[in-house]
Amino acid sequence: MAFKMKGFSPFTQKVDPDAPGTKGTEGYEPEVKYEDLDEEGKKLWHKVRGTESQESYEKEVKQLERDFKANKIGGNELRERKKALIIKYKKA
């Protein structure tokens, strides 16, 4: 027998008034395309999706690893800096 949540029924669900609607009906909002955004919108796009911070994080980690391979920093310092980057980009 399937698990049933108490008080949950598809008949009692409310329709979200802010839902994008169905294509061809009133209230339909098409998906936002990245190309159509201005500079402020593109910044918000990256902030919401986390793409900007992910790319920055990866660049910084690669630079740390290059410094480690070139003997500019030691293993302990590499580990500590990576921890600091993780904390930094979790807040972003």
N, C-alpha and C positions, 0 to 999 in steps of 0.2 A: 504494500500500500504506500502511496506517495505521501510525503510529509506535507501537511497543510498548516499554513500560518493562521493563527486565530485572528479573525476579523479582516482577513484579506480575501478579496474577491474581485475579479475583473469587472463585475457589475457595480461595485461601489467606488471604483477608481474615478478620480476627477481628471478632467482634461486640463492640461497646462495651458493657460491663456497666452503664455509667451512662447509656445512651441512654434517652430517655423512654418507649420502648415503643410499642405500637400500641393504639389506642383499644379498650377492651373486653377487654384482656388483662392479665395480672398484671404489675405493675411500671409500668403506664401512669401518667404524671404529666401532668395537664392544664396548658395554658399559664397563666402567672401573669397575672392581670388587675390593672391599676394601681389600680382602685377598692378591691380587697381588701387593699392594703398599708397598714401603719401608717406613721407619720411617718418612722421610721428606714428602713423598706423603700422609701419613696418617694425619700428622699435617695440611697439606693444605686441605685435605678432610674435616676435622673438622672445619677449619677456614671458608671455603666457605659455608658449610652447617649450621654453627652456633651451632653444637651439643656440642662441647667442652665447649663453653661459657655458653650454656643453662644448662648443667649439673653442672658446677661450680656455676652458679647463684643459682640454686635450692639448692645445698649443703649449700651455705652460708646463704640463707634465712632460711633453716631448723635450722641451728645452732643459728641464731638470735632468732628464735621462742623458741628454747630450753632454751636459756639464759633468755628470757623474762619469761617463765614459772617457771624457777628456781629463779626468782626475782633478777637476776644479772644486768638486765637493766630495765628501766622503759618504759612506753608506748610511751612517746615522743621520747625517744632515739631510740626505735625500729623503729618508723615511719621514723625518720631522716636517720637511717642507711639503711633502705630499699630504700629510695629515692636515697641515695648515690650509692647503688648497681645497681639500674636501670640505673643511669647515667654512671656508670663504664662499665657496660656490653653493653650499646648502642654503646659506642665508640669502643668496641672490635670487 
